[in-house]
Amino acid sequence: MAMQARYKRMLEGMKKNAKKKRRNSKRAQKWFVYMLNCADQTLYTGITNDMERRFKTHSAGKGARYTRARLPLEVVYRETCATRTDAMVRECAVKALPRKSKLKLAGKFQKHAARSKYPKSKVVYG
């Protein structure tokens, strides 16, 4: 897998800065990396600290410019990270993956969600 040079530089810088200690409790909250399947079958990847709020914002057409014209949306992947920096590093790594690998990742998430205590074949908010 060949990673684009800009993603490689971003990852290196983020990993370097991730070693710094947390200074306040606001940074200690959970962060999520998520992937949306848009109406035109494209994938959008982003991060948030409130998954439900962010999905509602995207669905209302007030989220990222990319998703505004590609409604309706479906959450096909979600991963929890300890810090914002960790989430940004993971988002960058996911964005660097080819589409086929992203779909495989989403498929594993869907299988795991189906086997969980509260099965959801599709994670949809709102």
MARSENU-949438 format. One record per residue (C-alpha): residue in three letters; x, y, z. Coordinates in pm, whole numbers, plus 50000, padded with zeros to 5 digits. Last residue first. Example, Ala and Ser with C-alpha at 12.3 -4.5 7.8 and 13.67 -1.06 7.14 Angstrom:
BEGIN
REC;residu;x;y;z
REC;Ser;51367;49894;50714 .
REC;Ala;51230;49550;50780 .
***
This chain:
BEGIN
REC;residu;x;y;z
REC;Gly;46818;51046;51420 .
REC;Tyr;47124;50825;51417 .
REC;Val;47191;50530;51191 .
REC;Val;47432;50246;51262 .
REC;Lys;47335;49978;51013 .
REC;Ser;47327;49608;51097 .
REC;Lys;47261;49702;51457 .
REC;Pro;47285;49427;51715 .
REC;Tyr;47270;49525;52084 .
REC;Lys;47483;49262;52258 .
REC;Ser;47725;49270;51966 .
REC;Arg;47735;49014;51685 .
REC;Ala;47574;49246;51425 .
REC;Ala;47801;49534;51527 .
REC;His;48109;49313;51474 .
REC;Lys;47989;49215;51126 .
REC;Gln;47919;49581;51039 .
REC;Phe;48264;49687;51163 .
REC;Lys;48432;49412;50960 .
REC;Gly;48242;49528;50650 .
REC;Ala;48347;49890;50709 .
REC;Leu;48713;49784;50723 .
REC;Lys;48670;49581;50402 .
REC;Leu;48505;49882;50237 .
REC;Lys;48798;50101;50343 .
REC;Ser;49043;49845;50205 .
REC;Lys;48870;49847;49864 .
REC;Arg;48860;50228;49861 .
REC;Pro;49239;50256;49897 .
REC;Leu;49368;50354;50241 .
REC;Ala;49516;50703;50293 .
REC;Lys;49191;50832;50438 .
REC;Val;49204;50558;50702 .
REC;Ala;49559;50658;50806 .
REC;Cys;49465;51028;50826 .
REC;Glu;49159;50946;51033 .
REC;Arg;49377;50731;51264 .
REC;Val;49623;51017;51319 .
REC;Met;49337;51263;51373 .
REC;Ala;49169;51029;51622 .
REC;Asp;49493;50979;51817 .
REC;Thr;49539;51357;51825 .
REC;Arg;49185;51406;51949 .
REC;Thr;49251;51167;52235 .
REC;Ala;49144;50822;52353 .
REC;Cys;49009;50693;52022 .
REC;Thr;48682;50514;51947 .
REC;Glu;48617;50368;51602 .
REC;Arg;48311;50401;51381 .
REC;Tyr;48237;50254;51040 .
REC;Val;47937;50234;50806 .
REC;Val;47744;50540;50925 .
REC;Glu;47475;50605;50662 .
REC;Leu;47405;50924;50470 .
REC;Pro;47120;51061;50263 .
REC;Leu;47249;51295;50120 .
REC;Arg;47543;51359;49884 .
REC;Ala;47520;51732;49816 .
REC;Arg;47588;51834;50176 .
REC;Thr;47837;51551;50238 .
REC;Tyr;48139;51713;50075 .
REC;Arg;48067;52056;50221 .
REC;Ala;48107;51910;50570 .
REC;Gly;47811;51940;50801 .
REC;Lys;47504;52163;50759 .
REC;Gly;47305;51942;50522 .
REC;Ala;47072;51826;50800 .
REC;Ser;47217;51475;50771 .
REC;His;47571;51604;50835 .
REC;Thr;47460;51793;51146 .
REC;Lys;47261;51492;51267 .
REC;Phe;47570;51273;51221 .
REC;Arg;47782;51522;51417 .
REC;Arg;47536;51536;51706 .
REC;Glu;47515;51156;51730 .
REC;Met;47892;51106;51713 .
REC;Asp;47990;51361;51975 .
REC;Asn;48371;51393;52001 .
REC;Thr;48415;51402;51625 .
REC;Ile;48639;51275;51346 .
REC;Gly;48591;51238;50969 .
REC;Thr;48582;50998;50676 .
REC;Tyr;48350;51027;50375 .
REC;Leu;48289;50731;50145 .
REC;Thr;48131;50749;49801 .
REC;Gln;47823;50541;49714 .
REC;Asp;47639;50835;49549 .
REC;Ala;47400;50849;49846 .
REC;Cys;47693;50877;50090 .
REC;Asn;47849;50601;50300 .
REC;Leu;47989;50764;50611 .
REC;Met;48311;50673;50789 .
REC;Tyr;48384;50758;51149 .
REC;Val;48680;50828;51375 .
REC;Phe;48555;50897;51724 .
REC;Trp;48694;51092;52017 .
REC;Lys;48647;51020;52385 .
REC;Gln;48712;51295;52642 .
REC;Ala;49052;51347;52806 .
REC;Arg;49126;51665;52609 .
REC;Lys;48869;51857;52813 .
REC;Ser;49038;51733;53131 .
REC;Asn;49338;51960;53085 .
REC;Arg;49708;51938;53006 .
REC;Arg;49743;51601;52836 .
REC;Lys;50108;51506;52804 .
REC;Lys;50301;51536;52478 .
REC;Lys;50373;51209;52296 .
REC;Ala;50101;51284;52043 .
REC;Asn;50312;51565;51892 .
REC;Lys;50553;51323;51722 .
REC;Lys;50268;51099;51611 .
REC;Met;50095;51400;51458 .
REC;Gly;50404;51514;51270 .
REC;Glu;50475;51167;51130 .
REC;Leu;50112;51119;51031 .
REC;Met;50095;51453;50850 .
REC;Arg;50417;51380;50659 .
REC;Lys;50287;51038;50547 .
REC;Tyr;49950;51185;50455 .
REC;Arg;50121;51444;50233 .
REC;Ala;50339;51179;50069 .
REC;Gln;50048;50958;49968 .
REC;Met;50066;50611;50118 .
REC;Ala;50152;50326;49888 .
REC;Met;50000;50000;50000 .
***
